[in-house]
Amino acid sequence: MSELLEVTQFLAAREPWSLLNHGQIESFARLAVGQYVRRGDVILSAGQAPLAMFVVRSGAVEIVDANGVLIDHDEQGDCFGQSSILEERPSRFTFTAIEDSLVW
């Protein structure tokens, strides 16, 4: 299976991507760049402006606020960074891999 097909199928099986037509999903899939992160690696820090949205392909990510309070965990298929991009502001949260993970 090609990487493009694998990314397209993965996204198509999850909202909000599943609400789009195949061509739109494939357009997003073409933009996906994989990044492997080790457990403990910070992917996005509070105060940092993300350059891209992230989708968790595998693994898990912990979300904490600027005071270190646990907010949530993101797992396979979850997205983060998009609200900061849409609102044109730095992230209010820090996203740290709590397992070895692949994010797009």
N, C-alpha and C positions, 0 to 999 in steps of 0.2 A: 504494500500500500504506500502511495506517495505521501510525503509529509503534508502537502496541501490538502489531499483528500482526508487524511487523519484529522487535521485541525478543523476542516469544514464539518466533518461528521461529529466531532466532539462538540463544537459550538451549536450545531443544528439540534442537538439533543437536549439543550438547556436554554431556559429563558435568560435574558431577553432575546437571545439570538434566534431562537425557534420562532419568534414572531416575524422574522424577516423572510424574504424570499431567498431561494438558493443563491442567486447571483449576488445579492447583498452580503450574505454570509460568506461566500467565497471571497468577496472583496476584502472583508475584514481578515479572513484567514491568510490572505496573501501578505498582509502587513505583520503577521505574527512572527516574532523573533523569540526563540527559546533562550531562557536564562536559567541555568542550574544554580541553585543556592544551597549552601550547607546549613544544617541546623545551627541556629545562633546568628546567622547572617542577617543584618538589617537590610531590607529591600527598599524601604522608603521611610525616612525619618520625619517626625513632626517638625514643621517649619520649612521643609523642603518642598519645592514646587515640582511635581512629577512631570516628566516629559512625555509619558505615555501611561495608558491604563494597563493594569496587570490582570491576567486571568490565571488562576491556579490550575495547572494541568494535573499535578500530582503533589502529594505532601500536604502540609498544613502551615498556616501563617497565623501568628498571634497579633492582635491589634490592641495597643495600649494608648491611652491619652497622654498628654504632655506631663501629667503628674504621675505617670507610671501605673495608672489604674487599668486593669484588664477590661476591655470593652467587649471583645468577641474573638472568635476563631474563624478564619476562612479556610475552606477545604476545597477539594476538587470541584471545579466549575464556578467557584465564586470569583468575583471581580473586585478590584480596589483601585483607587487613584482617580476614578472618573469624576467624582464630585469636585475635587480640587481643580481639575482641568476645566470642567464646565463653568465653575464659579470663578475661575482665574485667580486662585489663591493658593497659598502653601497648604500642605496637608496638616490637619489638626492631630493626626495620629501617627504612631510609629508602627510599621509592619515588619515583623521579624519571623523568619522561618523557624518553626519549632520541630520540623522534620526536614531531612534532605528533601528538596522540592524542585519541581520544574514549573516555572511561570512563563507565560507568554506575554 
